Amino acid sequence: MIIEEKEEKLEELFEKVISFINHLNEAEKNQEKNLIEKILNIKEDNEEIKKELSKITDKDIKGITLSEFHVIECIGKNNMPNSIFISKDLNMTKGGISKINSKLLSKEIIKANKIENNKKEIYYNLTEKGVALFKLHQYLHEKKREKLMKVLDNYKQEEITTILKFLDDLKKIV
């Protein structure tokens, strides 16, 4: 009887894991669209967020790809990175980063700078628009983190340890 119950629970877990993986795959396909929609739909009483939203237009948001958001995030988190740093940090080709940076420069989201004693190397930083997009992206990450922490608060320490072990094991086979 106990063996049958365990097998039933394992089967139920298997079905839920497969369903969750399929959900993640579907969510990944729609990630860019969902991110843009979430930024466009931010309606918060938070004054800092309202201030950042006022610096950008819907057109600014709708025209940005997920890869461009990743580059914006990398530049926002690091002090004047160059293309080589960005490509290594994001595990993308230098050519890909060059194309993305060109688009972001033309959209006035980033600025290119050269240092006095090194006119060859180009370093990037965010414009006011870029900072606004970076802060909004960070804000959405924080909201997602808060939701996850509320869910995890329902579990005991031992259960969290088991979940972590399960996720590590799952990562090895997925």
C-alpha positions as a printed NumPy array, in Angstrom:
array([[  0.   ,   0.   ,   0.   ],
       [  2.754,   2.459,   0.944],
       [  4.685,   1.634,  -2.247],
       [  1.577,   2.299,  -4.349],
       [  1.038,   5.664,  -2.619],
       [  4.637,   6.653,  -3.264],
       [  4.346,   5.641,  -6.935],
       [  1.145,   7.674,  -7.254],
       [  2.824,  10.701,  -5.67 ],
       [  5.862,  10.297,  -7.936],
       [  3.593,  10.081, -10.984],
       [  1.733,  13.21 ,  -9.84 ],
       [  5.052,  15.002,  -9.281],
       [  6.307,  13.9  , -12.692],
       [  3.185,  15.286, -14.388],
       [  3.472,  18.585, -12.506],
       [  7.184,  18.948, -13.328],
       [  6.551,  18.28 , -17.031],
       [  3.651,  20.726, -16.995],
       [  5.846,  23.323, -15.277],
       [  8.687,  22.842, -17.795],
       [  6.211,  23.236, -20.659],
       [  4.866,  26.377, -18.999],
       [  8.413,  27.772, -18.703],
       [  9.114,  27.007, -22.36 ],
       [  5.927,  28.796, -23.405],
       [  6.693,  31.713, -21.079],
       [ 10.189,  31.983, -22.55 ],
       [  8.73 ,  32.308, -26.051],
       [  6.587,  35.217, -24.871],
       [  9.161,  36.759, -22.524],
       [  9.904,  39.832, -24.636],
       [  6.23 ,  40.625, -25.225],
       [  5.401,  40.009, -21.544],
       [  8.215,  42.256, -20.317],
       [  7.078,  45.096, -22.564],
       [  3.465,  44.645, -21.447],
       [  4.468,  44.609, -17.775],
       [  6.413,  47.854, -18.118],
       [  3.573,  49.486, -20.035],
       [  1.095,  48.377, -17.368],
       [  2.997,  49.534, -14.279],
       [  0.541,  51.482, -12.201],
       [  2.157,  52.128,  -8.867],
       [  1.912,  54.739,  -6.174],
       [  5.699,  54.583,  -5.964],
       [  6.876,  58.112,  -6.843],
       [ 10.296,  57.002,  -8.081],
       [  8.695,  54.585, -10.558],
       [  6.265,  57.264, -11.774],
       [  9.224,  59.594, -12.275],
       [ 11.084,  56.968, -14.342],
       [  7.99 ,  56.218, -16.424],
       [  7.69 ,  59.905, -17.283],
       [ 11.163,  59.835, -18.898],
       [ 10.203,  57.324, -21.576],
       [  7.427,  56.857, -24.1  ],
       [  5.469,  53.738, -25.021],
       [  7.397,  53.786, -28.308],
       [ 10.691,  53.62 , -26.379],
       [  9.493,  50.523, -24.553],
       [  7.815,  48.738, -27.46 ],
       [ 10.904,  49.02 , -29.64 ],
       [ 13.247,  47.19 , -27.269],
       [ 14.17 ,  43.534, -27.626],
       [ 14.969,  41.194, -24.763],
       [ 18.65 ,  41.154, -25.789],
       [ 18.67 ,  44.95 , -25.684],
       [ 17.201,  44.834, -22.164],
       [ 20.018,  42.475, -21.15 ],
       [ 22.625,  44.897, -22.511],
       [ 20.904,  47.816, -20.74 ],
       [ 20.993,  45.8  , -17.515],
       [ 24.686,  44.947, -17.973],
       [ 25.609,  48.578, -18.613],
       [ 23.434,  49.734, -15.715],
       [ 25.07 ,  47.323, -13.264],
       [ 28.657,  47.989, -14.351],
       [ 30.735,  51.14 , -14.497],
       [ 31.317,  52.062, -18.167],
       [ 31.779,  48.578, -19.646],
       [ 33.191,  48.094, -23.134],
       [ 31.841,  45.704, -25.791],
       [ 34.245,  42.918, -24.817],
       [ 33.109,  43.054, -21.19 ],
       [ 29.43 ,  43.076, -22.207],
       [ 29.876,  40.151, -24.627],
       [ 31.636,  38.052, -21.972],
       [ 29.143,  38.989, -19.244],
       [ 26.137,  38.086, -21.413],
       [ 27.85 ,  35.189, -23.204],
       [ 27.14 ,  36.758, -26.606],
       [ 29.374,  37.41 , -29.592],
       [ 31.162,  40.752, -29.929],
       [ 29.43 ,  41.202, -33.288],
       [ 26.023,  40.67 , -31.683],
       [ 26.821,  43.166, -28.939],
       [ 28.063,  45.651, -31.543],
       [ 24.732,  45.451, -33.405],
       [ 22.724,  45.809, -30.199],
       [ 24.852,  48.746, -29.046],
       [ 24.366,  50.46 , -32.412],
       [ 20.597,  50.141, -32.045],
       [ 20.693,  51.393, -28.451],
       [ 22.879,  54.334, -29.495],
       [ 20.447,  55.266, -32.27 ],
       [ 17.535,  55.034, -29.824],
       [ 19.49 ,  57.309, -27.432],
       [ 19.359,  54.727, -24.645],
       [ 23.132,  54.445, -24.24 ],
       [ 26.074,  56.787, -24.855],
       [ 29.497,  55.855, -26.196],
       [ 32.507,  57.384, -24.468],
       [ 36.241,  57.365, -25.008],
       [ 38.768,  57.934, -22.252],
       [ 41.387,  60.685, -22.671],
       [ 44.421,  58.4  , -22.748],
       [ 42.731,  55.658, -24.832],
       [ 40.917,  57.019, -27.882],
       [ 40.534,  53.547, -29.407],
       [ 38.414,  51.814, -26.753],
       [ 34.708,  52.693, -26.469],
       [ 32.942,  52.514, -23.11 ],
       [ 29.199,  52.711, -22.602],
       [ 26.871,  54.251, -20.091],
       [ 23.127,  54.8  , -19.925],
       [ 21.343,  57.976, -20.96 ],
       [ 18.44 ,  59.287, -18.883],
       [ 16.129,  57.093, -20.973],
       [ 18.425,  54.117, -20.435],
       [ 18.531,  54.668, -16.673],
       [ 14.719,  54.815, -16.614],
       [ 14.436,  51.521, -18.536],
       [ 17.079,  49.934, -16.289],
       [ 15.265,  51.009, -13.106],
       [ 11.893,  49.806, -14.416],
       [ 13.4  ,  46.443, -15.346],
       [ 14.968,  46.162, -11.881],
       [ 11.651,  47.117, -10.31 ],
       [  9.883,  44.271, -12.138],
       [ 12.583,  41.836, -11.001],
       [ 12.093,  42.973,  -7.41 ],
       [  8.301,  42.541,  -7.638],
       [  8.799,  39.006,  -8.983],
       [ 11.268,  38.283,  -6.175],
       [  8.785,  39.521,  -3.555],
       [  6.092,  37.198,  -4.927],
       [  8.462,  34.236,  -4.857],
       [  9.576,  35.02 ,  -1.294],
       [  5.926,  35.081,  -0.164],
       [  5.482,  31.593,  -1.604],
       [  8.718,  30.33 ,  -0.022],
       [  7.69 ,  31.734,   3.368],
       [  5.108,  28.928,   3.484],
       [  7.852,  26.297,   3.684],
       [ 10.013,  25.092,   6.562],
       [ 13.805,  25.193,   6.28 ],
       [ 14.013,  21.425,   5.666],
       [ 11.455,  21.689,   2.872],
       [ 13.394,  24.5  ,   1.22 ],
       [ 16.552,  22.387,   1.429],
       [ 14.683,  19.524,  -0.268],
       [ 13.333,  21.847,  -2.966],
       [ 16.846,  23.166,  -3.638],
       [ 18.223,  19.64 ,  -3.905],
       [ 15.383,  18.671,  -6.247],
       [ 15.991,  21.711,  -8.473],
       [ 19.727,  20.975,  -8.601],
       [ 18.995,  17.371,  -9.602],
       [ 16.402,  18.497, -12.147],
       [ 18.863,  20.952, -13.68 ],
       [ 21.21 ,  18.059, -14.436],
       [ 18.656,  16.288, -16.635],
       [ 16.77 ,  19.165, -18.261]])
